[in-house]
Amino acid sequence: MADCYILGISAFYHDSAACLLRNGEIVAAAQEERFSRKKHDHRFPTLAVEYCLREAGITAEQLDHVAFYDKPWIKFERLLETYLTFAPLGIQSFLKAMPLWLKDKLWMGEKVKSLVGYEGDLIYPEHHQSHAASAFYPSPFKEAAILTVDGVGEWATVTYGVGRDNRIELSHELRFPHSLGLLYSAFTYYTGFKVNSGEYKVMGLAPYGEPKYVDLIIEHLMDLKEDGSFKLDMKYFNYCQGLTMTSSAFDELFGGPPRAPESEISQREMDLARSVQEVTEEVMLRMARHVRKTTGQKNLVLAGGCALNCVANGKILEANIFDDIWIQPAAGDAGGALGAALFAWYQVLEKPRSVDERPDAQSGSYLGPRFDGAEIERWLREKKIPHKRLNGELTAMTAQALADGKVVGWFNGRMEFGPRALGGRSIIGDPRSPDMQATMNLKIKYRESFRPFAPSCLREDVSDYFNIDGESPYMLLVAGVKDDRRKTMTAEQEKLFGIEKLNVPRSDLPAITHVDYSARIQTVREDVNPNYHSLISEFKKRTGYGVVINTSFNVRGEPIVCSPEDAYRCFMRTEMDVLVLEDCILFKEEQPAFEGDSNWRDEYELD
């Protein structure tokens, strides 16, 4: 019997991506940005599609089905209806949006035909069906409650329902313009960060602030119900009709205009971030309790952009509302490509689904390109780049470099699918160092000093360090550092405000302990990523700690590296000390002067 190939595509909003299934198994998945080198690339994912086909060893003619992650005509209807409701306001926004819709977004069948070479009909799940499929089908659960929360799809902004065996059914929804994702994005905009990109900065900034504005948000911006549903007061928002997220009424309520991007961050922004974060957590907790009560399910799966809020996810887990939760690692629009393909396989083709002994069907989310060590060495020799090729000593030598305080670029195995680096394309360091957070932020990542770093921890050791004893393979759960590892603050330190708190060591792992004693945890299993597990184990032999700092292998404004060339370029343009490319190791002091553009950071749109 011939193999069945299904291509899933998401495109034209942000984080375009492609995914390929072979008989329901994920062969490959990747975001377009990794190949185009344009962060959050929204264009049709031509390069990602080419990669997926290449990984499977097939041509477009061998595709059986192509699925697109939402229904463009219904989304267009929502756009037109919204503009008509607010007309004549919003004419500028309307005129800006129309060319892209009329040129690209409405003609997906023609795009796929011309750019992919697929001649058949497309399958169009709804946006939140794609999110739901991406959450339930790869999960380890035979049945589970499903909750999807994002900005907006066609009309829905929140949905919930149940997945059983090979079927998902979304029974309830909250509709545009009432959106938790857009509320959070409004505060992202107002605090001076870029919408659809800087939301995680707001989450990282929140612990430096006080929840001073929670009551204002609850009393004025939203009418929040006990079940987590709400209505927003649209006089405070401008996203329906304007080119900005917030209105003059919003400015008046919160005491001034939005922070200018790249300007100094004040205590006000920290307090705003803390406030919207606490409101988000409360809304998601109420939703989770309601979903548990109405579905009766003991397990929960999550997707949609708001499912990347790992602090809120941690609160849901900590509250023991469900026995277990599983979160799609590519929870945003990129994961819609995966969800669309899985929806086609299970829901449209009605194929059976089994839950086997694997932790999940996502393969650690290592679904992108890999590069052979011999291929890398040929390239290094060609370019006359000094290196050593190692056999069994690679992880030991790298672990020693970490223990010696070096910062290491770690390029090993397949590239991750989703926004998190998980030990395939990571920059790693020693979490014991009190200086490492500042060093990596300012000298490696070229980003704001307040940004926290995450720990990668041996799965078998996680409960030795953190208040969690379960799986967190995708860095989507926050938990507290254990009490016996925390350092008590002095009376003088307790009086510090905002960013002043940054340089106070909070535990014996200061570089990964945020100012509220929390950490965004990745658990590493030997059977899922043996090389990364081996590296952390070697670090533990030398230091007694089965934990390393893990941040994405990129600098601010640049997508995570995809190829060895991307990795070497990033290595040479930062103050990283060591670069590991599969089984080749490179030391900065041995490298020739790099002949890159001195204004290289201007190539990227800073966010």
MIBAKOL-288566 format. One line per field, with one value per residue (C-alpha): x, y, z. Coordinates in nm, 2 decimals. Each point is the difference from the previous one (the first is absolute). Example, Ala and Ser with C-alpha at 12.3 -4.5 7.8 and 13.67 -1.06 7.14 Angstrom:
x = 1.23,0.14
y = -0.45,0.34
z = 0.78,-0.07
This chain:
x = 0.00,0.14,0.10,-0.24,0.17,-0.18,0.16,-0.12,0.05,-0.04,0.07,-0.08,-0.04,0.32,0.24,-0.08,0.08,-0.03,-0.04,0.00,-0.17,0.07,-0.28,-0.09,0.36,0.18,0.29,0.10,-0.12,0.17,-0.07,0.08,0.21,0.27,0.08,-0.08,0.18,-0.29,-0.13,-0.38,-0.01,-0.37,0.05,-0.10,0.24,0.16,0.33,-0.16,-0.21,0.31,0.18,-0.29,-0.02,0.38,-0.01,-0.26,0.18,-0.31,-0.12,-0.32,-0.16,0.00,-0.20,-0.34,-0.15,0.09,-0.17,0.01,-0.04,-0.31,-0.28,0.11,-0.34,-0.16,0.29,-0.04,-0.37,0.09,0.24,-0.26,-0.27,0.22,0.11,-0.37,-0.10,0.26,-0.01,0.11,0.25,0.28,0.01,0.39,0.01,-0.25,0.20,0.32,-0.15,-0.19,0.29,0.14,-0.34,-0.09,0.35,0.08,-0.21,-0.33,0.16,0.17,-0.09,0.17,0.30,0.05,-0.04,0.26,0.25,-0.02,-0.12,-0.30,-0.30,-0.27,-0.25,0.10,-0.14,-0.09,-0.05,-0.10,0.28,-0.08,-0.06,0.36,0.12,-0.22,0.13,0.36,-0.06,-0.20,0.13,0.37,-0.08,0.04,-0.37,-0.27,-0.25,0.04,-0.16,0.12,0.05,0.12,0.07,0.15,-0.05,-0.26,-0.06,-0.30,-0.23,0.10,0.26,-0.05,-0.15,-0.04,-0.12,0.11,0.23,-0.08,0.20,0.02,-0.27,0.00,-0.31,0.01,-0.33,0.04,0.17,0.07,-0.01,0.18,0.05,0.01,0.35,0.24,0.28,-0.08,-0.03,0.35,0.12,-0.15,0.22,0.29,-0.05,-0.06,0.32,0.20,0.06,-0.10,-0.33,0.01,0.36,0.06,-0.27,0.26,0.19,-0.30,-0.02,0.37,-0.04,-0.30,0.19,0.18,-0.33,-0.29,-0.36,-0.11,-0.24,-0.18,-0.31,0.00,0.01,-0.27,-0.23,0.04,0.15,-0.19,-0.32,0.14,-0.23,0.06,0.04,0.28,-0.21,0.02,-0.09,0.24,-0.10,0.10,0.03,0.34,0.13,0.08,0.07,-0.34,0.04,0.34,0.37,0.07,-0.11,-0.12,-0.21,0.03,-0.24,0.25,0.28,-0.22,-0.09,0.36,0.15,0.18,0.09,0.17,0.37,0.21,0.17,0.36,-0.03,0.08,-0.24,-0.14,-0.17,-0.33,0.06,0.10,-0.32,-0.21,0.17,-0.06,-0.37,-0.09,0.19,-0.20,-0.33,0.10,0.08,-0.33,-0.20,0.18,-0.05,-0.37,-0.02,0.18,-0.23,-0.31,0.13,0.08,-0.35,-0.19,0.19,0.08,0.34,0.30,0.26,0.04,0.17,0.08,0.09,-0.03,0.24,-0.11,0.11,0.36,-0.06,0.20,-0.07,-0.38,0.06,0.19,-0.28,-0.25,0.22,0.07,-0.37,-0.06,-0.31,0.10,0.20,0.23,0.04,0.18,0.08,0.08,0.36,-0.08,-0.32,-0.02,-0.08,0.29,-0.15,-0.32,0.18,0.05,-0.36,-0.14,0.18,-0.10,-0.36,0.00,0.14,-0.22,-0.31,-0.05,0.15,-0.12,0.32,0.04,0.21,0.20,0.18,0.33,0.27,0.18,-0.03,-0.19,0.00,0.19,0.35,0.13,-0.10,0.33,-0.16,0.22,0.32,0.30,0.35,0.25,0.33,0.20,-0.19,0.08,0.37,0.02,-0.15,0.24,0.30,-0.12,-0.03,0.33,-0.17,0.21,-0.18,0.04,-0.21,-0.06,-0.15,-0.10,0.16,-0.23,-0.25,0.28,0.20,-0.30,-0.11,0.35,-0.02,-0.34,0.15,0.28,-0.25,0.00,-0.31,-0.07,-0.20,-0.15,-0.10,-0.10,-0.26,-0.33,-0.11,-0.29,-0.36,-0.15,0.14,0.22,0.35,0.00,0.36,0.01,0.09,0.09,0.24,0.10,0.18,0.07,-0.31,0.22,0.16,-0.15,0.13,-0.12,-0.35,0.15,0.28,-0.23,-0.26,0.24,0.30,-0.17,-0.36,0.02,-0.33,-0.16,0.18,-0.32,-0.07,0.01,0.17,-0.14,0.16,0.03,-0.01,0.05,-0.36,0.11,0.13,-0.26,-0.16,0.34,0.00,-0.36,-0.35,-0.11,0.04,-0.14,0.07,0.07,0.18,-0.10,0.09,-0.36,-0.04,0.13,0.06,0.17,0.36,0.00,0.00,0.32,0.18,-0.12,0.20,-0.18,0.01,0.14,-0.22,0.19,-0.05,-0.37,-0.03,0.13,-0.24,-0.03,0.32,0.21,-0.12,0.18,0.35,-0.11,0.08,-0.32,0.12,0.30,-0.10,-0.01,0.02,-0.33,-0.19,-0.23,-0.06,-0.32,0.20,-0.16,0.16,-0.14,0.10,0.10,0.03,0.24,-0.05,0.28,-0.24,-0.11,0.33,0.29,0.28,-0.14,-0.08,0.36,0.14,-0.20,0.10,0.37,-0.05,-0.15,0.30,0.22,-0.21,-0.26,-0.28,-0.22,-0.11,0.13,-0.13,-0.17,-0.09,-0.08,0.30,-0.06,0.05,-0.28,-0.20,0.13,-0.17,0.15,0.28,-0.08,0.32,0.37,0.07,-0.27,0.16,0.35,-0.11,-0.18,0.30,0.25,-0.22,-0.05,0.22,-0.07,0.31,-0.06,-0.21,-0.11,-0.11,-0.11,0.33,0.22,0.11,0.13,0.17,-0.03,0.37,0.10,-0.22,0.12,-0.15,-0.36,-0.06,-0.36,-0.18,0.08,-0.35,-0.14,-0.27,-0.16,-0.10,-0.26,-0.32,0.05,-0.30
y = 0.00,0.34,0.25,0.29,0.34,0.31,0.35,0.26,0.37,0.32,0.33,0.37,0.11,-0.06,-0.30,-0.18,-0.37,-0.34,-0.35,-0.34,-0.32,-0.35,-0.23,0.23,0.02,0.33,-0.02,0.37,0.34,0.34,0.38,0.19,0.25,-0.25,-0.03,0.36,0.15,0.25,-0.02,-0.09,-0.03,0.01,-0.07,-0.33,-0.26,-0.10,-0.09,-0.19,-0.20,-0.08,-0.12,-0.23,-0.16,-0.04,-0.16,-0.26,-0.05,0.07,0.26,0.20,-0.24,-0.26,0.20,-0.15,0.30,0.36,0.17,0.37,0.10,0.23,0.11,0.31,0.10,0.00,0.20,0.25,0.02,0.08,0.27,0.16,-0.01,0.16,0.28,0.06,0.01,0.27,0.19,0.27,-0.06,-0.24,0.09,0.01,-0.34,-0.13,0.14,-0.15,-0.35,-0.04,-0.04,-0.30,-0.16,0.05,-0.10,-0.29,-0.10,-0.09,-0.21,-0.27,-0.28,0.20,0.07,-0.37,-0.09,0.25,-0.01,-0.37,-0.17,-0.18,-0.01,-0.14,0.15,0.15,-0.09,0.30,-0.06,0.30,0.18,-0.13,-0.35,0.01,0.11,-0.26,-0.28,0.11,-0.03,-0.32,-0.24,0.01,-0.02,-0.31,-0.01,-0.23,0.27,0.35,0.34,0.25,0.37,0.24,0.36,0.26,0.34,-0.09,-0.26,0.04,0.13,-0.21,0.11,-0.28,-0.34,-0.31,-0.35,-0.37,-0.23,-0.37,-0.26,0.15,0.27,0.36,0.19,0.37,0.08,0.35,0.32,0.36,0.24,0.30,0.28,-0.15,-0.16,-0.08,-0.02,0.35,0.14,-0.13,0.14,0.34,0.01,-0.12,0.30,0.24,-0.10,0.07,-0.35,-0.15,-0.17,-0.37,-0.01,0.18,-0.17,-0.23,0.32,0.12,-0.34,0.03,0.36,-0.08,-0.12,0.33,0.18,0.03,-0.09,0.36,0.01,-0.33,0.17,0.26,-0.28,-0.21,0.30,0.20,-0.21,-0.33,-0.15,-0.33,-0.29,-0.29,-0.24,0.20,0.16,0.37,0.30,0.28,0.37,0.09,0.37,-0.07,-0.19,0.09,-0.33,-0.03,0.32,0.14,-0.06,-0.01,-0.23,0.25,0.33,0.34,-0.13,-0.27,0.26,0.21,-0.30,-0.10,0.34,0.08,-0.11,-0.33,-0.03,0.08,-0.32,-0.03,0.27,-0.06,-0.24,0.16,-0.14,0.08,-0.25,-0.26,0.06,-0.02,-0.32,-0.16,0.11,-0.13,-0.32,-0.06,0.07,-0.25,-0.26,0.05,-0.02,-0.32,-0.15,0.07,-0.14,-0.32,-0.05,0.05,-0.24,-0.27,0.05,-0.01,-0.27,-0.23,-0.08,-0.06,0.11,0.33,0.09,0.36,0.20,0.35,0.28,0.05,-0.36,0.13,0.19,-0.25,0.18,-0.04,-0.36,-0.06,0.15,-0.24,-0.30,0.12,0.05,-0.38,0.08,-0.29,-0.31,0.08,0.26,-0.01,0.31,0.02,0.14,0.19,0.13,0.31,0.04,-0.21,-0.30,0.05,-0.16,-0.32,0.02,0.04,-0.31,-0.21,0.12,-0.12,-0.34,-0.08,0.21,0.01,-0.33,-0.17,-0.19,-0.18,0.15,-0.20,0.14,-0.20,-0.01,0.31,0.32,0.15,-0.01,0.33,-0.17,0.27,0.25,-0.07,0.01,0.23,-0.05,-0.20,0.02,-0.29,0.04,-0.09,0.25,0.27,-0.09,0.03,0.35,0.10,-0.13,0.18,0.33,-0.06,0.03,-0.14,-0.28,-0.35,-0.30,-0.22,-0.34,-0.09,0.30,0.26,0.03,-0.03,0.28,0.22,-0.06,0.10,0.32,0.08,-0.08,0.24,0.28,-0.01,0.08,-0.27,0.00,-0.36,-0.11,-0.36,-0.22,0.12,0.36,0.06,0.08,0.29,0.31,-0.18,-0.13,-0.35,-0.12,-0.01,0.36,0.14,0.23,-0.15,0.11,-0.07,0.08,0.03,0.32,0.32,0.19,-0.23,0.16,0.34,-0.14,-0.20,0.28,0.28,-0.17,-0.29,0.07,0.38,0.04,0.16,-0.08,-0.10,-0.30,-0.33,-0.32,-0.35,-0.31,-0.33,-0.27,-0.37,-0.14,-0.24,0.29,0.27,-0.04,0.06,0.36,0.10,-0.03,-0.24,-0.37,-0.06,0.05,0.35,-0.09,0.32,0.27,0.10,-0.03,0.23,-0.14,0.14,-0.08,-0.23,0.18,-0.16,0.14,0.36,0.28,0.22,0.37,0.25,0.28,0.24,-0.23,-0.03,0.38,-0.01,0.08,-0.11,-0.08,0.06,-0.35,-0.15,-0.03,-0.16,-0.38,-0.18,-0.36,-0.23,0.02,0.38,0.01,-0.18,0.12,0.29,0.28,-0.18,-0.32,-0.17,-0.17,-0.10,-0.37,-0.24,-0.36,-0.21,-0.37,-0.24,-0.18,0.32,0.20,-0.23,0.24,0.30,-0.24,-0.12,0.35,0.10,-0.33,0.08,0.35,-0.16,-0.23,0.31,0.23,-0.20,0.18,-0.17,0.34,0.24,0.33,-0.03,0.29,0.00,0.01,0.34,0.37,0.25,0.06,-0.31,-0.34,-0.30,-0.14,-0.27,-0.10,-0.03,0.32,0.19,-0.14,0.10,0.34,0.06,-0.15,0.24,0.30,-0.05,-0.06,-0.37,-0.21,-0.34,-0.13,-0.37,-0.10,-0.36,-0.18,0.30,0.25,0.35,0.24,0.37,0.08,-0.23,0.17,0.25,0.35,-0.01,0.20,0.08,0.33,0.21,0.13,-0.36,0.07,0.25,-0.29,-0.11,0.17,0.04,-0.10
z = 0.00,-0.10,0.26,0.06,0.02,0.14,-0.01,0.26,-0.06,0.20,-0.15,-0.05,0.36,0.19,0.05,-0.32,0.00,-0.17,0.13,-0.17,0.12,-0.14,0.10,0.29,0.14,0.00,-0.24,0.01,0.11,0.00,-0.01,-0.31,0.20,0.06,-0.37,-0.11,0.31,0.03,0.36,0.02,-0.38,-0.10,-0.37,-0.17,0.15,-0.33,0.15,0.29,-0.24,-0.21,0.32,0.10,-0.35,0.00,0.35,-0.12,-0.33,-0.21,-0.25,0.01,-0.25,0.27,0.25,0.07,0.18,0.10,0.29,0.08,0.37,-0.02,-0.23,-0.18,-0.13,0.35,0.14,-0.29,0.09,0.36,-0.12,-0.23,0.27,0.26,-0.24,-0.09,0.37,0.07,-0.33,-0.09,0.27,-0.10,-0.37,0.02,0.16,-0.26,-0.29,0.14,0.04,-0.32,-0.25,0.19,0.02,-0.36,-0.13,0.23,0.29,-0.18,-0.27,0.20,-0.25,-0.28,0.22,0.08,-0.36,-0.13,0.29,0.11,-0.32,0.17,-0.23,0.24,0.22,0.34,0.34,0.21,0.37,0.21,0.17,0.35,-0.13,-0.12,0.34,0.17,-0.23,0.06,0.37,0.03,-0.27,0.09,0.38,0.20,0.09,-0.14,0.10,0.14,0.04,-0.26,0.06,-0.27,0.07,-0.24,-0.16,-0.26,-0.27,-0.23,0.28,0.30,0.25,0.26,-0.05,0.21,-0.05,0.02,-0.20,0.00,-0.19,-0.36,0.04,0.14,0.07,0.10,0.17,0.13,-0.12,0.09,-0.30,-0.13,0.10,0.36,0.01,0.27,-0.25,-0.14,0.36,0.07,-0.33,0.08,0.31,-0.20,-0.24,0.29,0.19,-0.32,-0.14,-0.34,-0.03,-0.09,0.10,0.33,0.21,0.17,0.10,0.19,0.17,0.09,0.12,0.23,0.31,0.03,0.04,0.24,-0.10,0.04,-0.30,0.04,0.14,-0.28,-0.26,0.16,0.07,-0.32,-0.28,0.04,0.15,0.13,0.09,0.23,-0.29,-0.15,-0.28,-0.03,-0.21,-0.07,0.01,-0.35,0.06,0.15,-0.30,-0.36,-0.17,-0.17,-0.19,0.04,-0.06,0.37,0.28,0.26,-0.01,0.17,0.27,0.08,0.03,0.23,0.22,0.05,0.03,-0.32,-0.36,-0.09,0.07,-0.30,-0.14,0.11,0.27,0.36,0.18,0.32,0.30,-0.16,-0.28,0.25,0.20,-0.32,-0.10,0.34,0.00,-0.34,0.07,0.33,-0.18,-0.28,0.26,0.18,-0.33,-0.11,0.35,-0.02,-0.35,0.11,0.30,-0.22,-0.27,0.27,0.15,-0.33,-0.18,0.29,-0.16,0.22,-0.25,-0.19,-0.32,-0.09,-0.32,-0.14,0.05,0.37,0.07,-0.04,0.33,0.21,0.32,-0.04,-0.11,0.32,0.21,-0.16,0.07,0.36,0.07,-0.07,-0.21,-0.23,0.07,-0.29,-0.28,-0.33,-0.20,-0.37,-0.02,-0.32,0.16,-0.22,-0.37,-0.11,0.18,-0.21,-0.29,0.21,0.13,-0.35,-0.13,0.31,-0.03,-0.37,0.10,0.30,-0.04,-0.37,-0.11,0.33,0.06,0.33,0.28,0.26,0.30,0.04,0.26,-0.12,0.21,-0.29,-0.38,-0.04,0.01,0.24,-0.27,-0.18,-0.34,-0.20,-0.21,0.12,-0.13,-0.02,0.18,-0.31,-0.21,0.26,0.02,-0.38,0.02,0.28,-0.20,-0.31,0.19,0.18,0.34,0.29,0.18,0.16,-0.09,0.30,0.06,0.35,0.18,-0.14,0.29,0.26,-0.16,-0.04,0.36,0.12,-0.19,0.16,0.35,-0.08,-0.06,-0.38,-0.21,-0.25,-0.33,-0.02,-0.35,0.02,-0.17,-0.15,0.03,0.23,-0.12,0.20,0.17,0.26,-0.03,0.16,-0.04,-0.37,-0.07,0.34,0.17,0.33,0.32,0.36,0.22,0.32,-0.13,0.15,-0.30,-0.28,-0.05,-0.06,-0.21,-0.23,-0.03,-0.08,-0.17,-0.17,-0.06,-0.02,0.17,0.31,0.33,0.18,-0.22,0.19,-0.12,0.03,0.14,-0.18,0.27,-0.01,0.03,0.28,0.20,-0.05,0.35,0.16,-0.12,-0.07,0.14,-0.28,-0.05,-0.34,-0.37,-0.14,-0.32,-0.19,0.24,0.04,0.38,0.27,0.35,0.31,0.10,0.30,0.34,0.12,-0.30,0.04,0.15,0.26,-0.10,0.25,0.13,-0.23,-0.30,0.07,-0.04,-0.36,-0.29,-0.35,-0.19,0.31,0.11,-0.30,0.15,0.33,-0.01,0.09,0.02,-0.05,-0.37,-0.03,-0.38,-0.05,0.31,-0.09,0.25,0.13,0.06,-0.31,-0.30,-0.34,-0.01,-0.27,0.11,-0.22,-0.05,-0.11,-0.24,-0.17,-0.03,0.10,-0.10,0.20,0.29,-0.02,0.01,0.31,0.16,-0.06,0.14,0.31,0.04,0.01,0.21,0.18,-0.19,-0.26,-0.14,-0.27,-0.13,-0.33,-0.23,-0.37,-0.24,-0.15,0.08,0.05,-0.31,-0.18,-0.03,0.17,-0.22,-0.24,-0.19,0.11,-0.20,0.21,0.32,-0.09,-0.10,0.33,0.19,-0.16,0.05,0.37,0.30,0.01,0.09,-0.15,-0.29,-0.03,-0.35,0.03,0.08,-0.09,0.27,-0.07,0.25,-0.05,0.07,-0.29,-0.26,-0.26,0.00,-0.12,-0.32,0.06,-0.03,0.32,-0.01,-0.02,0.27,-0.23,-0.23,0.25,0.11,0.38,0.21
